[in-house]
Amino acid sequence: MSPVANWYPDPHNAAFVRYWDGHQWTQHVAPRQGAQPQPQPQPQSQPQPAGTLAAHPAPAQHQQHQPRAVAPQAAQPEPAQPVRAQPQRQEQRVPTFGAKKFAEQLQEENAYLRSIVDRYGLDDTVEAERRKAELRGHLDNTQREVAAASGQIANARAELARLAEQIVGARNTIDLQELGIFDYEHPAESSTVLATQLEALRAQIKQTVRDGGATSATTQFTFNNSVAKGKKFVSDMSKLLLRAYNAEAENCIKSVRAGNLATAQKRLSTVVDQIARQGTMIDLHITPHYHGLRLHELELAARHLQTVQREKELERERREELREQKKAELELAREQEKLNKEKSHYLSTIAVLQANGDEAGVARLNAQLADVERALADVDYRAANIRAGHVYVISNVGAFGRDMVKIGMTRRLEPMDRVTELGDASVPFRFDVHALFFAQDAVSVEAALHRRFADRRVNKVNLRREFFRVTPDEVLEAIRDEQIEIVEFTVDVAGEEYLASVTTGTAAPVPSAG
């Protein structure tokens, strides 16, 4: 490529070339590596503003001959865009004379810059960058929308899976309900101990029904000489009778009580026998395995009800025991107050007698005071020692027969008050007392007798019901074996109220023991 005329190295920056119009440097610059366009030469009459490039030496001032035009270097790549020096327009002013020339110069410069922009496609570059930024924004928005849509799709799939599971569960529930399996309220559901067992048992019952293991019937039955119709008939009959069996099992569970488990189990077993008789033609019967599961379910209900009843009984007994203890404490407090008053009275009387010199009276009252102090010490001991009290052995021939006794203890100062309370309204006749004696450790004495006859306890659920199916003779023998100190024990009791009732014909005679 041939050099371009009038373009010389820029005296300010060697990397650029600047145009020399023959008289002065112009404002047109370009990189040295590229070919430069030929601008319109400026008029020689153009005034040089102060502080412009005229202050730099012209090419003629650096060498004797006119400088050669600088050719572009072929080995270096062409730059992306031209660079022109920034004109210091803020230091130039429109001259008063030659404004037209100045305007023409500006038009020329603008045309040159426009040619640079068009030459290197700067407008296209800016537009491309703007378009690129716009597309990047669209891409980011699209990616966000895709991510949001993916999340919605995942949520929709999860919801679809959940609904599918519900549909399957609903279908299974419907199938089980057609066979009489319902989720009814079971008594053991509220039990912290039995709830887990009940849940596992119910799951096993449902699975057995689904697998067809609840019933058994022949597979060779034909109906109107059709094997298919025979299978359908067997299936329909099996479903019908299984539904009847499950309904009866549910009714038994809902009606079972703490004390009638055996009756409920017998009732359900009777249904099994009835189904076997009605299904003789197709050899239809409830399988022993499935019947055992339903009996176990019935047993769980009864066990829970028994536990609830036992807790209620124990709570009533605890309240009764607290009331009895409070009564004993009140009696001891009243007796203590009474004895303290008597002691104070004796002391004051003795002081008066001593002042009067009545020695005989003093001696007599001192003896009485000693009795009061012994009684007071006994009351203090019993108030401090809650294990001290009276052990009693009582019976009620008219109510319970001759071979049943009650063995208990009381901390009352008057133990007969407790015996009287026991026979007030709960039994038709008053209790007869076989033994009533004081023991410093009455709790241990009572426990020893209870252990002796534990296998003959009447109520094995509520241990506060202290009735034993033994005779008074056996209790006396146990007291001797345990080496319990006792002053008096009566084997044969009067039973006055009962005997009088038998005599008048209002009560039936009780047969002798044995």
Order of alpha helices (4+ residues) and beta strands (2+ residues): beta-beta-beta-alpha-alpha-alpha-alpha-beta-alpha-alpha-beta-alpha-alpha-beta-alpha-beta-alpha-beta-alpha-beta-alpha-alpha
